[in-house]
Amino acid sequence: MPEIRPLRVLFVAFSRSSLGHVTRMRTAARRFADAGHTVAVAAHEEVRPLVEHAGLQWIGIDEIGPAPAWRGMNDVASLRAFARTRLASPAYVQASLDDELRAIDGFAPDAVVSDMRNTASVAASMRGLPSFTCHNLRLFRHPMHAVLPEILATLEEVGIDPAHRRPLGDAVLVPDLPLLDPLSDVPAETAGLMAGLTAEIRHIGPLVPSELLEQPVRRDREPVLNVTLGGSGAGDKDLLRIAAAASGLGVRLAVTLGVDGPGSDALAEQVRAAAGDADIEIAAFRHDAVDLMSRSAAAVVHGGHASMIEGLLCGTPLVFAPHSNEQRGNAARVAGLGLGTVAAEDDSTEAVTAAIRAALDADRERHAAFASVLRAADGADAMLEAVERAVALRRLETAH
């Protein structure tokens, strides 16, 4: 392959309903930078500290606000109608394209990588750049099975040339193992649509933070229960339920609210009250989330892909408190492997306590062995190779 270093790579992340997408792009961008490439992460102002704390250039783009209502919609027609007011609305799609084209023109990348920012690859195509999308396949069971057709219709409505209506980019890079997120779980109609919109759908393995690659899986754990249920607000009531259930287990609770702003102080006080006399530490957000996960005896997560993979990479026994179809699917898969338990929404406090106790007493060797296998499937390295190869091929094409 021709010498192409250093590249300029733009990472674009959806961020306001879930921090998992921007966290993954931050990890990938940091790994690209460590390999000698020049990178930038385009995301909303709210997550600027997350990007800059990692020593990365941040580019501001606007983003639609959270809307937890979609989690309870299982009817396709209702979801599609809802998407037309949100991710697939002409105003949002056009504004997103304007932001992404501005970011591309200002940063002048050789390639674009995006995570749930459905127009970034369209903008890249409009500028003749190779692009990749980072997706959990389970999201194509719900809600992307309904959202994707609406996005395509909106791209046509706002006048995007058919050659550029490629919201999945040149390749979909799945940041997971097929064991955890199989393509076979995607409904056939949706899988067919995806195959017609991209040249490749490939599992590359999880995006492993560099700090985990540099250290073995920790066997010695602190008596800490890590409780992190995302920043969408959907898990707020579960924070209270988990704090109450864990209050008598004799472990310190490290609770991450996931939000910092109006209402966070009041929520923190409610969590403290629910925990009673338990030793508890509460943070709105943590830059040391990976370190906390790696040294915790167990963790309670909502089941979003980022926190699930983080726990598995650290070899930390997990308790799931899922809300969405994606989270329930993730939780069921991990529980089926004997690496976690699930606390259902209607479980009693006693049942949740039992699930947490089981995680605290879990077989650490089993979790450590799976973590070692997962770390070896280094998705960031595979992504790096894919982007370098695509840019080299594009340069060969344009040289003729």
C-alpha positions as CSV (number, residue, x, y, z in Angstrom):
1,M,0.0,0.0,0.0
2,P,1.4,3.5,-0.9
3,E,2.7,5.6,2.0
4,I,-0.2,7.7,3.1
5,R,0.6,8.9,6.6
6,P,-0.4,11.2,8.1
7,L,-4.0,11.4,7.2
8,R,-6.6,13.9,8.2
9,V,-9.7,12.2,9.5
10,L,-12.9,13.8,10.7
11,F,-15.0,11.9,13.2
12,V,-18.7,13.0,13.6
13,A,-20.9,11.9,16.5
14,F,-24.5,12.1,17.5
15,S,-24.4,13.0,21.2
16,R,-27.5,14.5,22.8
17,S,-29.6,11.3,23.5
18,S,-26.6,9.1,24.3
19,L,-23.0,9.7,25.2
20,G,-22.0,6.3,23.9
21,H,-21.7,7.5,20.3
22,V,-19.3,10.4,21.0
23,T,-17.4,8.2,23.5
24,R,-16.7,5.7,20.7
25,M,-15.7,8.4,18.3
26,R,-13.4,9.9,20.9
27,T,-11.7,6.5,21.5
28,A,-11.3,6.0,17.7
29,A,-10.0,9.5,17.2
30,R,-7.5,9.2,20.0
31,R,-6.2,5.9,18.6
32,F,-5.8,7.5,15.1
33,A,-4.0,10.4,16.6
34,D,-1.7,8.0,18.5
35,A,-0.9,6.4,15.1
36,G,0.3,9.7,13.8
37,H,-2.8,11.0,12.0
38,T,-4.4,14.5,12.4
39,V,-7.9,14.2,13.7
40,A,-10.9,16.3,14.8
41,V,-14.2,15.3,16.4
42,A,-17.4,17.2,15.3
43,A,-20.1,17.1,18.0
44,H,-22.4,19.3,20.0
45,E,-21.2,22.0,22.4
46,E,-22.4,20.0,25.4
47,V,-19.8,17.3,24.8
48,R,-16.9,19.6,23.9
49,P,-15.1,18.9,27.3
50,L,-15.3,15.2,26.6
51,V,-13.5,15.6,23.3
52,E,-10.9,18.2,24.5
53,H,-10.1,16.3,27.7
54,A,-8.8,13.6,25.4
55,G,-6.5,16.1,23.7
56,L,-8.5,16.2,20.5
57,Q,-9.6,19.1,18.3
58,W,-13.3,19.7,18.7
59,I,-15.5,21.2,15.9
60,G,-19.0,22.4,16.9
61,I,-22.1,21.2,15.1
62,D,-25.7,21.5,16.2
63,E,-27.7,18.6,17.3
64,I,-31.3,17.7,18.0
65,G,-32.3,17.4,21.7
66,P,-33.2,14.1,23.5
67,A,-36.6,12.5,22.9
68,P,-37.0,9.4,25.0
69,A,-40.5,8.8,23.6
70,W,-39.2,6.6,20.7
71,R,-38.2,3.9,23.2
72,G,-41.8,2.9,23.8
73,M,-42.8,2.9,20.2
74,N,-43.0,-0.5,18.6
75,D,-45.5,0.2,15.8
76,V,-43.5,0.9,12.6
77,A,-46.0,3.5,11.3
78,S,-45.8,5.5,14.6
79,L,-42.0,5.3,14.6
80,R,-41.8,6.5,11.0
81,A,-44.2,9.4,11.7
82,F,-42.1,10.3,14.8
83,A,-38.9,10.1,12.7
84,R,-40.3,12.7,10.3
85,T,-40.5,15.2,13.1
86,R,-37.0,14.3,14.4
87,L,-34.0,12.6,12.8
88,A,-35.7,12.5,9.3
89,S,-37.3,16.0,9.4
90,P,-36.2,18.1,6.4
91,A,-35.1,21.0,8.7
92,Y,-32.8,18.7,10.8
93,V,-31.4,16.8,7.8
94,Q,-30.6,20.1,5.9
95,A,-29.1,21.7,9.0
96,S,-27.0,18.7,9.7
97,L,-25.7,18.6,6.1
98,D,-24.9,22.3,6.3
99,D,-22.9,21.7,9.5
100,E,-21.1,18.7,8.2
101,L,-20.2,20.3,4.9
102,R,-18.9,23.3,6.9
103,A,-16.8,21.0,9.1
104,I,-15.5,19.1,6.1
105,D,-14.6,22.3,4.2
106,G,-12.9,23.8,7.2
107,F,-10.9,20.7,8.3
108,A,-10.2,19.3,4.8
109,P,-10.2,15.6,5.8
110,D,-9.1,12.7,3.7
111,A,-11.9,10.6,5.1
112,V,-15.0,10.8,7.4
113,V,-16.0,8.4,10.1
114,S,-19.4,8.9,11.9
115,D,-21.5,7.4,14.6
116,M,-25.3,7.7,14.4
117,R,-24.9,11.0,12.5
118,N,-26.9,9.9,9.5
119,T,-26.0,12.6,7.1
120,A,-22.2,12.7,7.6
121,S,-21.5,10.1,4.9
122,V,-23.9,12.0,2.6
123,A,-21.8,15.1,3.1
124,A,-18.6,13.2,2.6
125,S,-19.9,11.8,-0.7
126,M,-20.9,15.3,-1.8
127,R,-17.2,16.2,-1.3
128,G,-15.8,13.1,-3.0
129,L,-14.5,11.6,0.3
130,P,-14.5,8.0,1.5
131,S,-16.6,7.5,4.6
132,F,-17.4,4.9,7.2
133,T,-20.3,4.6,9.6
134,C,-20.0,3.0,13.1
135,H,-23.3,1.2,14.0
136,N,-24.7,-1.3,16.4
137,L,-26.6,-3.7,14.3
138,R,-29.2,-4.2,17.1
139,L,-30.3,-0.6,16.5
140,F,-31.5,-1.7,13.0
141,R,-34.1,-3.9,14.8
142,H,-35.4,-0.8,16.5
143,P,-35.6,2.2,15.7
144,M,-33.4,2.4,12.5
145,H,-35.6,-0.1,10.7
146,A,-38.2,2.7,10.6
147,V,-35.9,5.7,10.7
148,L,-33.6,4.8,7.7
149,P,-36.4,4.7,5.0
150,E,-37.6,8.1,6.2
151,I,-34.1,9.5,6.0
152,L,-33.8,8.3,2.5
153,A,-37.1,9.9,1.6
154,T,-36.0,13.2,3.2
155,L,-32.7,13.3,1.3
156,E,-34.7,13.0,-1.9
157,E,-37.1,15.7,-0.7
158,V,-34.3,18.2,0.1
159,G,-32.8,17.6,-3.4
160,I,-29.7,15.5,-2.7
161,D,-28.5,13.8,-5.8
162,P,-29.2,10.0,-5.8
163,A,-25.4,9.2,-6.1
164,H,-24.9,10.9,-2.7
165,R,-27.9,9.4,-0.8
166,R,-25.5,7.0,1.1
167,P,-26.3,7.5,4.8
168,L,-24.4,4.3,5.7
169,G,-21.2,5.3,3.9
170,D,-18.8,3.1,1.9
171,A,-18.8,0.6,4.8
172,V,-20.6,-0.1,8.0
173,L,-18.0,-1.0,10.7
174,V,-19.7,-2.8,13.6
175,P,-17.8,-2.2,16.8
176,D,-18.5,-5.6,18.2
177,L,-18.2,-9.3,17.8
178,P,-20.8,-11.3,15.8
179,L,-21.4,-13.3,18.9
180,L,-22.8,-10.2,20.7
181,D,-24.4,-8.3,17.8
182,P,-25.1,-10.7,14.8
183,L,-26.1,-9.5,11.4
184,S,-28.6,-12.4,11.4
185,D,-30.7,-10.6,14.0
186,V,-31.4,-7.7,11.6
187,P,-34.8,-8.2,9.9
188,A,-34.4,-9.4,6.4
189,E,-36.1,-6.4,4.8
190,T,-33.9,-4.0,6.7
191,A,-30.8,-6.0,6.0
192,G,-31.6,-5.9,2.3
193,L,-32.0,-2.1,2.4
194,M,-28.7,-1.8,4.2
195,A,-26.9,-4.0,1.6
196,G,-28.1,-1.7,-1.1
197,L,-26.8,1.4,0.6
198,T,-23.2,0.3,1.4
199,A,-20.5,-1.8,-0.1
200,E,-19.6,-3.6,3.1
201,I,-21.0,-4.5,6.5
202,R,-18.1,-5.8,8.7
203,H,-17.6,-6.6,12.4
204,I,-14.3,-5.0,13.4
205,G,-14.5,-5.7,17.2
206,P,-14.9,-3.2,20.0
207,L,-13.1,0.2,20.0
208,V,-10.7,-0.4,22.9
209,P,-9.4,2.6,24.8
210,S,-5.6,2.7,24.8
211,E,-5.5,2.6,28.6
212,L,-7.0,-0.9,28.5
213,L,-4.6,-2.2,25.9
214,E,-1.7,-1.2,28.1
215,Q,-2.8,-3.2,31.2
216,P,-4.0,-6.7,32.0
217,V,-7.6,-7.3,33.2
218,R,-7.6,-6.5,36.9
219,R,-8.3,-9.5,39.1
220,D,-8.1,-7.5,42.3
221,R,-11.2,-5.3,42.7
222,E,-12.3,-2.7,45.1
223,P,-15.6,-3.1,47.0
224,V,-17.3,-0.6,44.7
225,L,-20.5,-0.9,42.8
226,N,-20.4,1.3,39.7
227,V,-23.8,2.6,38.7
228,T,-24.1,4.3,35.4
229,L,-27.4,4.4,33.5
230,G,-26.7,7.0,30.7
231,G,-27.5,10.6,30.2
232,S,-30.9,10.5,28.5
233,G,-32.9,10.8,31.7
234,A,-34.7,7.5,31.0
235,G,-32.8,5.8,33.8
236,D,-33.3,8.4,36.6
237,K,-35.9,6.4,38.4
238,D,-33.7,3.3,38.2
239,L,-30.9,5.2,39.9
240,L,-33.1,5.5,43.0
241,R,-34.2,1.9,42.7
242,I,-30.6,0.6,42.4
243,A,-29.3,2.8,45.2
244,A,-32.0,1.5,47.6
245,A,-31.4,-2.1,46.5
246,A,-27.6,-1.9,47.1
247,S,-27.8,0.1,50.3
248,G,-27.3,-2.9,52.6
249,L,-24.7,-4.8,50.7
250,G,-21.6,-3.2,52.4
251,V,-20.1,-1.8,49.2
252,R,-19.4,1.8,48.2
253,L,-21.7,3.1,45.5
254,A,-20.1,5.1,42.7
255,V,-23.0,6.7,40.9
256,T,-22.7,8.6,37.6
257,L,-25.8,10.7,36.8
258,G,-24.8,11.2,33.2
259,V,-26.1,14.8,33.2
260,D,-24.7,18.0,34.5
261,G,-27.0,21.0,34.6
262,P,-30.5,21.9,35.8
263,G,-31.9,19.2,37.9
264,S,-28.7,17.3,38.5
265,D,-28.3,18.6,42.1
266,A,-31.8,17.6,42.9
267,L,-31.4,14.2,41.4
268,A,-28.1,13.7,43.4
269,E,-29.9,14.4,46.6
270,Q,-32.7,11.9,45.8
271,V,-30.1,9.2,45.1
272,R,-28.3,9.9,48.4
273,A,-31.6,9.7,50.2
274,A,-32.5,6.4,48.5
275,A,-29.1,5.0,49.5
276,G,-29.7,5.6,53.2
277,D,-26.5,5.0,55.2
278,A,-24.5,3.5,52.4
279,D,-21.2,5.0,51.5
280,I,-21.9,6.8,48.2
281,E,-20.0,9.0,45.7
282,I,-22.0,10.8,43.1
283,A,-20.7,12.5,40.0
284,A,-22.5,14.2,37.1
285,F,-20.0,12.9,34.7
286,R,-16.7,11.1,34.9
287,H,-13.6,11.4,32.7
288,D,-12.2,8.3,34.5
289,A,-15.1,6.1,33.6
290,V,-12.9,3.3,32.2
291,D,-10.7,3.3,35.3
292,L,-13.7,3.2,37.5
293,M,-15.2,0.3,35.6
294,S,-11.9,-1.7,35.6
295,R,-11.5,-1.5,39.4
296,S,-15.2,-1.9,40.4
297,A,-16.4,-5.3,41.8
298,A,-19.5,-5.0,39.7
299,A,-21.5,-2.5,37.7
300,V,-25.1,-1.6,37.0
301,V,-25.7,-0.4,33.4
302,H,-28.7,0.3,31.3
303,G,-27.5,-1.9,28.5
304,G,-26.5,0.7,25.8
305,H,-23.7,-0.6,23.7
306,A,-20.9,1.6,25.0
307,S,-21.4,0.9,28.7
308,M,-22.0,-2.8,28.0
309,I,-18.8,-3.2,26.0
310,E,-16.8,-1.1,28.5
311,G,-17.9,-3.5,31.3
312,L,-17.1,-6.6,29.2
313,L,-13.6,-5.2,28.2
314,C,-12.9,-4.6,31.9
315,G,-14.1,-8.0,32.9
316,T,-16.6,-6.4,35.3
317,P,-19.7,-8.5,36.2
318,L,-22.8,-6.6,35.0
319,V,-26.4,-6.0,36.1
320,F,-28.6,-4.6,33.4
321,A,-31.6,-2.3,34.0
322,P,-32.7,-1.9,30.3
323,H,-35.4,0.4,28.9
324,S,-35.2,0.2,25.1
325,N,-35.4,-2.8,22.8
326,E,-31.7,-2.4,22.0
327,Q,-30.8,-2.5,25.6
328,R,-33.0,-5.5,26.3
329,G,-31.4,-7.3,23.4
330,N,-27.9,-6.5,24.7
331,A,-28.7,-7.5,28.2
332,A,-30.3,-10.8,27.1
333,R,-27.2,-11.7,25.0
334,V,-24.7,-11.0,27.8
335,A,-26.9,-12.8,30.4
336,G,-27.1,-15.8,28.0
337,L,-23.3,-15.9,28.0
338,G,-23.3,-16.0,31.8
339,L,-21.6,-12.6,32.0
340,G,-24.5,-10.6,33.5
341,T,-27.9,-10.6,35.0
342,V,-31.0,-8.5,34.2
343,A,-33.1,-6.5,36.6
344,A,-36.5,-6.1,34.9
345,E,-38.5,-2.9,35.4
346,D,-41.1,-4.6,37.5
347,D,-38.7,-6.5,39.7
348,S,-39.0,-6.0,43.5
349,T,-36.2,-4.3,45.4
350,E,-35.3,-7.7,46.9
351,A,-34.9,-9.2,43.4
352,V,-32.7,-6.3,42.4
353,T,-30.6,-6.8,45.5
354,A,-30.2,-10.5,44.7
355,A,-29.1,-9.6,41.2
356,I,-26.5,-7.2,42.4
357,R,-25.2,-9.6,45.1
358,A,-24.8,-12.3,42.4
359,A,-22.7,-9.9,40.3
360,L,-20.5,-9.0,43.3
361,D,-20.0,-12.8,43.9
362,A,-19.5,-13.7,40.3
363,D,-16.6,-15.9,38.9
364,R,-14.0,-13.3,38.1
365,E,-11.9,-15.7,36.0
366,R,-14.7,-16.3,33.5
367,H,-15.2,-12.5,33.1
368,A,-11.4,-11.9,32.8
369,A,-11.1,-14.6,30.1
370,F,-13.9,-13.1,28.0
371,A,-12.4,-9.6,28.5
372,S,-9.0,-10.9,27.2
373,V,-10.6,-12.3,24.0
374,L,-12.6,-9.1,23.5
375,R,-9.6,-6.9,23.8
376,A,-7.7,-9.0,21.3
377,A,-10.4,-8.2,18.7
378,D,-9.2,-4.6,18.6
379,G,-11.7,-2.7,16.5
380,A,-9.8,0.6,16.6
381,D,-6.8,-1.0,14.9
382,A,-9.1,-2.6,12.3
383,M,-10.8,0.8,11.7
384,L,-7.5,2.4,11.2
385,E,-6.5,-0.2,8.5
386,A,-9.8,0.2,6.7
387,V,-9.6,4.0,6.6
388,E,-5.9,4.0,5.5
389,R,-6.7,1.5,2.7
390,A,-9.8,3.4,1.5
391,V,-7.8,6.6,1.2
392,A,-4.9,4.9,-0.6
393,L,-7.4,3.4,-3.1
394,R,-9.2,6.8,-3.6
395,R,-5.9,8.5,-4.3
396,L,-5.0,5.8,-6.9
397,E,-8.4,6.3,-8.5
398,T,-8.1,10.0,-8.7
399,A,-4.5,9.8,-10.0
400,H,-5.8,8.3,-13.4
